[in-house]
Amino acid sequence: MNRVGIVIVSHSPKVAEGAADMVRQMVGDEVPLAWCGGDPGGNLGTSVEHILGAIDKAWSDAGVAILVDLGGAETNSEMAVEMLPAERQGKVVVCNAPIVEGAVIAATEASGGSSLDIVRRTAEELSPQ
C-alpha cells in the first residue's frame, strides 16, 4: 500500500530531526519520512534545494505532506513545490499545522492509509483558529 509521505522542514536541523525521531518512534517505518533544516552554511534557515531532496526521499504516489515551522520554511517549501515536475506538483501540499503535533498526527493518518487530503485536513485541525 502506498502511504502519504511526510516531510518536516524547520529552520533548525535539530528541531527537524527531533520531530522526525518522534514520528518514527510513534508511527514506525511504514510512512515515508524525510526532514531538513538549516541553511547550506549550517546556520538557522531553510534551503529550497534541501526541501526538494526531502520531497524526493519521502516521495509516494499517494502524495507528500510538508510540515513547516516558520514563514520562511513555508515560502521555501512552496517554491520547492513549484519547481517539481508538473505531474508531481498536485501531489504535494504544505500543511498549516504545528510542526511536531502536525507531523505526528499526519503520519498517524498516513500510516492508516488515509488520502493526502485527509492527512492535510487532520493535521490542520490542530492549528488555532
Phi, psi and chi 1 to 4 in degrees:
 res  aa     phi    psi   chi1   chi2   chi3   chi4
   1 MET       -  130.2  166.2 -171.6  -77.7      -
   2 ASN   -76.8  127.8  -86.0  -19.7      -      -
   3 ARG  -112.7  148.5  -69.8  179.8  170.6   83.5
   4 VAL   -58.1  134.8  170.9      -      -      -
   5 GLY   -85.8  155.6      -      -      -      -
   6 ILE  -122.3  132.2  -54.5  -64.8      -      -
   7 VAL  -121.4  131.8  169.8      -      -      -
   8 ILE  -110.4  124.0  -60.6  168.0      -      -
   9 VAL  -122.2  119.1  180.0      -      -      -
  10 SER  -131.0  156.3  173.7      -      -      -
  11 HIS   -68.5  -20.9  -78.7   70.7      -      -
  12 SER  -111.0  123.2  165.6      -      -      -
  13 PRO   -60.1  -33.1    3.8   -6.9      -      -
  14 LYS   -69.1  -38.5  -69.6 -179.7 -179.2 -179.2
  15 VAL   -65.0  -46.0  168.9      -      -      -
  16 ALA   -61.6  -45.4      -      -      -      -
  17 GLU   -65.0  -41.0 -176.6  178.2   17.0      -
  18 GLY   -64.8  -41.8      -      -      -      -
  19 ALA   -64.8  -41.0      -      -      -      -
  20 ALA   -64.3  -39.8      -      -      -      -
  21 ASP   -62.5  -41.0 -178.6   55.5      -      -
  22 MET   -62.6  -43.7 -176.6  173.9  -86.3      -
  23 VAL   -59.3  -48.4  167.4      -      -      -
  24 ARG   -59.4  -43.7  -81.3  -75.6  174.5 -115.3
  25 GLN   -68.2  -29.9  -72.7 -169.7   43.7      -
  26 MET   -91.6  -29.2  -64.2 -177.0   82.0      -
  27 VAL  -114.0  -26.4  177.7      -      -      -
  28 GLY    91.9 -160.5      -      -      -      -
  29 ASP  -101.9    9.0  -66.2  -34.6      -      -
  30 GLU   -74.1  -20.4  -66.3 -179.6    8.1      -
  31 VAL  -103.4  128.0  173.6      -      -      -
  32 PRO   -60.7  130.1  -18.7   28.9      -      -
  33 LEU  -140.3  136.4  175.0   67.0      -      -
  34 ALA  -145.7  159.2      -      -      -      -
  35 TRP  -144.6  157.6   58.6  -90.4      -      -
  36 CYS  -155.3  153.9   60.5      -      -      -
  37 GLY  -167.3  154.6      -      -      -      -
  38 GLY    87.1  160.1      -      -      -      -
  39 ASP   -88.8  172.9   70.1    8.9      -      -
  40 PRO   -58.1  -23.3  -27.3   35.4      -      -
  41 GLY   -85.8   -0.1      -      -      -      -
  42 GLY    89.3    5.6      -      -      -      -
  43 ASN   -93.4  178.0  -60.5  -53.6      -      -
  44 LEU   -62.5  139.9  -67.3  178.5      -      -
  45 GLY   149.4 -174.7      -      -      -      -
  46 THR  -137.1  162.0   59.9      -      -      -
  47 SER  -134.5  125.0  158.9      -      -      -
  48 VAL   -57.3  -41.9  172.4      -      -      -
  49 GLU   -60.0  -43.9 -173.2  174.7  -45.9      -
  50 HIS   -67.1  -36.2  -69.3  159.9      -      -
  51 ILE   -65.7  -42.9  -63.8  166.2      -      -
  52 LEU   -59.1  -41.6  -75.4  166.6      -      -
  53 GLY   -63.6  -39.9      -      -      -      -
  54 ALA   -67.1  -40.0      -      -      -      -
  55 ILE   -60.1  -45.1  -67.8  168.8      -      -
  56 ASP   -60.3  -42.3  -77.4  -18.6      -      -
  57 LYS   -65.5  -38.1 -175.9  175.3  178.4 -175.1
  58 ALA   -94.3    8.0      -      -      -      -
  59 TRP   -57.7  139.6 -178.6 -104.1      -      -
  60 SER  -146.2  143.2  166.4      -      -      -
  61 ASP   -64.8  -16.0  -74.5  -24.3      -      -
  62 ALA   -77.3  -13.9      -      -      -      -
  63 GLY   116.3  176.1      -      -      -      -
  64 VAL  -137.2  130.8  173.9      -      -      -
  65 ALA  -105.6  129.1      -      -      -      -
  66 ILE  -106.4  130.2  -57.4  174.1      -      -
  67 LEU  -110.8  132.6  -74.0  -65.6      -      -
  68 VAL  -126.8  158.8  -60.1      -      -      -
  69 ASP   -97.4  -41.8   62.2   -4.5      -      -
  70 LEU  -136.9  172.0  -61.6  170.9      -      -
  71 GLY   -53.0  -42.4      -      -      -      -
  72 GLY   -64.1  -36.0      -      -      -      -
  73 ALA   -66.6  -37.9      -      -      -      -
  74 GLU   -66.6  -46.6 -179.0  175.7    7.3      -
  75 THR   -59.8  -47.5  -59.2      -      -      -
  76 ASN   -67.1  -33.9  -78.7  -16.2      -      -
  77 SER   -66.1  -41.9  -65.9      -      -      -
  78 GLU   -64.0  -38.8  -70.2  169.6  -10.4      -
  79 MET   -63.4  -41.7  -72.3  174.4   56.4      -
  80 ALA   -61.4  -43.0      -      -      -      -
  81 VAL   -61.1  -41.9  171.4      -      -      -
  82 GLU   -64.5  -23.8  -69.6  174.4    5.8      -
  83 MET   -87.2   -8.6  -65.2  172.6   70.6      -
  84 LEU   -70.0  156.7  -68.2  170.3      -      -
  85 PRO   -57.5  147.8  -20.8   29.8      -      -
  86 ALA   -52.3  -38.4      -      -      -      -
  87 GLU   -70.0  -15.4   64.7  -86.6    6.7      -
  88 ARG   -98.5  -26.3  -76.2 -169.4  167.2 -166.9
  89 GLN   -54.2  -41.2  -73.1 -179.3    6.8      -
  90 GLY   -75.5   -4.3      -      -      -      -
  91 LYS  -107.7   13.0  -67.9 -174.8  175.3 -173.9
  92 VAL  -129.7  129.7 -179.0      -      -      -
  93 VAL  -128.4  146.9  -64.3      -      -      -
  94 VAL   -99.9  121.7  178.8      -      -      -
  95 CYS   -89.3  138.1  -60.3      -      -      -
  96 ASN   -92.6   81.6 -180.0   17.0      -      -
  97 ALA  -150.0  157.1      -      -      -      -
  98 PRO   -58.9  139.8  -13.9   22.9      -      -
  99 ILE   -64.2  -47.3 -168.6  166.7      -      -
 100 VAL   -76.2  -56.6  175.9      -      -      -
 101 GLU   -61.5  -41.0  -61.6   93.3  -28.7      -
 102 GLY   -62.9  -42.6      -      -      -      -
 103 ALA   -64.4  -42.3      -      -      -      -
 104 VAL   -65.4  -47.6  170.1      -      -      -
 105 ILE   -70.3  -35.9 -163.0   70.2      -      -
 106 ALA   -63.7  -44.2      -      -      -      -
 107 ALA   -66.7  -35.6      -      -      -      -
 108 THR   -63.4  -45.5  -58.8      -      -      -
 109 GLU   -62.2  -44.4  -80.7  -67.3  -28.9      -
 110 ALA   -63.4  -37.7      -      -      -      -
 111 SER   -64.4  -26.3   71.7      -      -      -
 112 GLY   -85.4   -0.3      -      -      -      -
 113 GLY    90.9   13.3      -      -      -      -
 114 SER   -64.7  155.4  -66.6      -      -      -
 115 SER   -72.1  165.3   69.6      -      -      -
 116 LEU   -58.3  -41.4  178.7   59.6      -      -
 117 ASP   -63.4  -42.1 -174.0   54.6      -      -
 118 ILE   -68.3  -40.2  -68.4  172.1      -      -
 119 VAL   -58.7  -48.3  168.2      -      -      -
 120 ARG   -61.9  -50.3  179.2 -168.2   52.7   79.7
 121 ARG   -61.5  -40.0  -78.0 -170.2  -73.0  141.8
 122 THR   -65.2  -44.1  -57.8      -      -      -
 123 ALA   -62.9  -41.5      -      -      -      -
 124 GLU   -72.1  -17.9  -71.1 -178.0  -10.8      -
 125 GLU   -62.7  -19.8  -73.2  176.0   -0.1      -
 126 LEU   -80.3  -12.5  -61.7  171.1      -      -
 127 SER   -74.7  139.3  -68.3      -      -      -
 128 PRO   -65.4  143.9    9.2  -10.9      -      -
 129 GLN   -86.2      -  -59.1  -58.6  -24.0      -
